[in-house]
Amino acid sequence: MLRDPVSILRVWEGGMSSHGGIIGVVVFTLIYSRRHKLPWTNPGDNLCVVAPIGLFLGRCANFINGELYGRVTTVRWRLQFPKELLDPANSQQAGNALATFSISIPP
């Protein structure tokens, strides 16, 4: 990245989609609040309520795609990803999805 900092903008080469999504939501929130003459915190507060659902669905997509697998482990809930891993791995994205989903459930 230090040699070619413009590579960050090449989204068609993949990587950091969640960061782009967050930037898009912030830009949308600012445009929406200006257009409707609202303080930007009003739609921002509403987005914070539903953001964990989006994060949960993103982790589920990571799991389905076999991305972001964790370290090799011996715990009982480990998963074996076909072809990508030869050793059982801790399913980090499944744990993150469950943790994120549990945050979004009201007490």
Contacts in CASP RR format, 6 or more apart in sequence:
PFRMAT RR
TARGET T0000
AUTHOR 0000-0000-0000
METHOD contacts of the structure
MODEL  1
MLRDPVSILRVWEGGMSSHGGIIGVVVFTLIYSRRHKLPWTNPGDNLCVV
APIGLFLGRCANFINGELYGRVTTVRWRLQFPKELLDPANSQQAGNALAT
FSISIPP
1 7 0 8 1.000
1 8 0 8 1.000
7 13 0 8 1.000
8 16 0 8 1.000
11 17 0 8 1.000
11 20 0 8 1.000
18 58 0 8 1.000
25 47 0 8 1.000
29 40 0 8 1.000
29 43 0 8 1.000
29 44 0 8 1.000
29 47 0 8 1.000
30 40 0 8 1.000
32 38 0 8 1.000
32 43 0 8 1.000
33 39 0 8 1.000
33 40 0 8 1.000
33 42 0 8 1.000
33 43 0 8 1.000
52 100 0 8 1.000
52 101 0 8 1.000
52 103 0 8 1.000
52 104 0 8 1.000
53 104 0 8 1.000
55 100 0 8 1.000
56 97 0 8 1.000
56 100 0 8 1.000
56 101 0 8 1.000
56 104 0 8 1.000
58 97 0 8 1.000
59 93 0 8 1.000
59 94 0 8 1.000
59 95 0 8 1.000
59 96 0 8 1.000
59 97 0 8 1.000
59 100 0 8 1.000
60 97 0 8 1.000
62 68 0 8 1.000
62 93 0 8 1.000
62 97 0 8 1.000
63 91 0 8 1.000
63 93 0 8 1.000
63 94 0 8 1.000
63 97 0 8 1.000
66 81 0 8 1.000
66 84 0 8 1.000
66 93 0 8 1.000
67 93 0 8 1.000
68 92 0 8 1.000
68 93 0 8 1.000
69 79 0 8 1.000
69 81 0 8 1.000
69 84 0 8 1.000
69 85 0 8 1.000
69 89 0 8 1.000
69 90 0 8 1.000
69 91 0 8 1.000
69 92 0 8 1.000
69 93 0 8 1.000
70 89 0 8 1.000
70 90 0 8 1.000
70 91 0 8 1.000
70 92 0 8 1.000
71 89 0 8 1.000
71 90 0 8 1.000
72 85 0 8 1.000
72 87 0 8 1.000
72 88 0 8 1.000
72 89 0 8 1.000
72 90 0 8 1.000
73 88 0 8 1.000
73 89 0 8 1.000
73 90 0 8 1.000
74 88 0 8 1.000
75 90 0 8 1.000
77 90 0 8 1.000
77 91 0 8 1.000
78 88 0 8 1.000
78 89 0 8 1.000
78 90 0 8 1.000
78 91 0 8 1.000
79 88 0 8 1.000
79 89 0 8 1.000
79 91 0 8 1.000
79 94 0 8 1.000
80 88 0 8 1.000
80 89 0 8 1.000
81 89 0 8 1.000
END
